[in-house]
Amino acid sequence: MNISHLIGDNIRGFREKRGWSSARLGEEADTSGNYIGEIERSEKRLTVEKLFDIAKALKVNPHFFLLEGAYHKTPEELEKALRLR
């Protein structure tokens, strides 16, 4: 899995865990829902700044987007994974 797919998959997973549409995440992250969808499908690349905006909106550590399947893990598992890196 390449980095764009990994990040997009995690953004989608965390968004769906919150029960949000891509439009809702777009509003919360000050961007469009279409752009969120394009990121999730790896059609667009995002800036570091926008990555942090999305993480803030989802209330997750931006590092979590780099861990495969992060949205499936418990908060404890995520924190442990970050300490091991």
C-alpha positions in Angstrom: 0.0 0.0 0.0 1.5 3.4 -0.9 1.4 6.4 1.4 -1.5 8.1 -0.4 -3.7 5.0 -0.1 -2.6 4.5 3.6 -3.5 8.1 4.6 -6.8 8.1 2.5 -7.8 4.8 4.0 -7.2 6.0 7.6 -9.0 9.3 7.0 -12.0 7.4 5.7 -11.9 5.0 8.6 -11.7 7.7 11.3 -14.4 9.7 9.5 -16.8 6.7 9.3 -16.1 5.8 13.0 -17.4 9.3 13.8 -20.4 8.7 11.6 -19.6 11.7 9.5 -20.1 12.2 5.8 -17.2 13.5 3.7 -19.1 16.8 3.5 -19.2 17.1 7.3 -15.5 16.4 7.6 -14.9 19.0 4.9 -16.8 21.6 6.9 -15.0 20.7 10.1 -11.6 20.8 8.3 -12.4 24.0 6.3 -12.3 22.3 2.9 -14.8 20.7 0.6 -16.4 17.3 0.9 -15.4 16.6 -2.6 -11.7 17.2 -1.7 -12.0 14.8 1.2 -13.4 12.1 -1.1 -10.6 12.7 -3.5 -8.0 12.3 -0.7 -9.7 9.1 0.5 -9.6 7.6 -3.0 -6.0 8.7 -3.4 -7.0 10.9 -6.4 -5.5 14.1 -4.8 -2.5 14.6 -2.6 -2.8 16.8 0.5 -0.5 19.3 2.1 0.9 18.8 5.6 -1.2 21.7 6.7 -4.4 20.1 5.4 -3.4 16.8 7.0 -3.2 18.5 10.3 -6.5 20.3 9.8 -8.2 17.0 9.1 -6.6 15.4 12.1 -7.7 18.2 14.3 -11.3 18.0 13.0 -11.3 14.2 13.6 -9.6 14.7 17.0 -6.8 12.2 16.2 -3.0 12.5 16.3 -1.9 13.1 12.7 0.7 10.4 13.1 -2.1 7.8 13.2 -2.8 8.4 9.5 0.6 6.7 8.9 -0.2 3.5 10.8 -1.9 0.8 8.7 -5.5 0.2 9.8 -5.1 2.8 12.6 -8.9 3.4 12.8 -9.4 -0.3 13.8 -7.0 0.0 16.8 -7.9 1.0 20.4 -6.4 4.3 21.7 -4.0 2.2 23.8 -2.8 0.3 20.8 -2.3 3.5 18.9 -0.3 5.1 21.6 1.9 2.0 22.0 2.5 1.9 18.2 3.7 5.5 18.3 6.1 4.8 21.2 7.6 1.9 19.2 8.5 4.0 16.2 
